[in-house]
Amino acid sequence: MGKASAGKKAARTRDHTVPQMYLRHFAEHRARRQYELRVRRLENPDKAFSAMTTAIGAERGFYWGTTIDGVPHHECEELFTALEGSAEAVLKVILDDKDWALTPNWPLTPEQRGALSWWMAAQILRTTRQRKRLAHTQPPSVQEADVPDNIAWITANNPHLRYIVENIAILAPVLYNRPWGLGFSDMCLLTSDVPVVVWNRPDADDQVLAVAQSDIMLPLDPHRLLFLPSPAE
């Protein structure tokens, strides 16, 4: 694929910053492959509206980047897709037991825990909030002179994509080695475009250290959650 055609494809791509397979656990099944949520925007939290999971967190070309030679690629999105496939099987074990609200298959096997750890690491690193944090802490990269104008906008994604690649293999073992608890809440749980919540330090400069030292919560559906308490001091 040439640079021009790849740039056009990136412009048409709607990347989801929150996995649809995750959001479906909070949604109403309306029809085949159609899941509807009640949504609120931060700038207007008093107004709720309905939206399909396909329309939530969809950003044009968000995970497209360029190689050092200026060739567009979509490799981060391909990585996320692979991680989601493994994590989805684990979430089914946790959430889809016909007899129990909390699965008897607990604790998870090392393989299941590993799959969910990598997926959670991706959710911490991939968000629009993370990109905005990086934009405030890192100077803009210098674009290569030979990058065509029609793909120059993609290069702006590179610092965030590089940050994901450099940190995901560090962050996943940190999550894996934390204490894990599965809980049930009578109160209806909410989720957001930052599904894995790092308590008190969501915008810390050192995100790995923040994850290692903070309480972490992941709502799994409207009543079940995964909780990783901070290590005892």
CORBEL-V300710 format. One line per field, one symbol per residue. ss: DSSP state (@ for helix, = for strand, . for the rest). psi: psi as a letter, one per 30 degrees, with the letter a starting at -180 (. if undefined). burial: b if it has 9 or more other C-alpha atoms within 8 Angstrom, else e. A space follows every 50 residues. Layout:
ss=???
psi=???
burial=???
This chain:
ss=..@@@@@@@@@@.===...@@@@@@@.====..========..======= ==@@@..===....==.....==.@@@@@@@@@@@@@@@@@@@@@..... .........@@@@@@@@@@@@@@@@..@@@@@@@@@@...........@@ @@@@@..@@@@@@@@@@@@@@@@@@@....====...........===.. ......@@@@@@@..====....=====.....
psi=kleeeeeeeeffkjkkfkkeeefffglkjeakgjkklkkkkefiffjklk klfffkhjkjgegkaklfggkklheeeeeeeeeeeeeeeeeeeefgkffk ekkfikllleeeeeeeeeeeeeeeffleeeeeeefffklklkkkfgklef gefefffeeeeeeeeffefeeeeeeeglkkkklkkekkklaagiejjjkf hfgkejeeeeefflkkkjkeaffklkkjlkkk.
burial=eebbebbbebeeebbbbbebebbbbbbebeeeebbbbbebeeeeeeebee bbbeebbbbbbbbbbbeeebbbbbebbeebeebbebbbebbbbbbebeee ebbeeeeeeeebbbbbbbbbbbbbbbbeebbebbbeeeeeeeeeeebeee bbebbbbbbbbebbbebbbbbbbbbbebeeebbbbeeebeeebbbbbbbe ebeeeebbebbbebbbbbbbbbbbbbbbbbbee
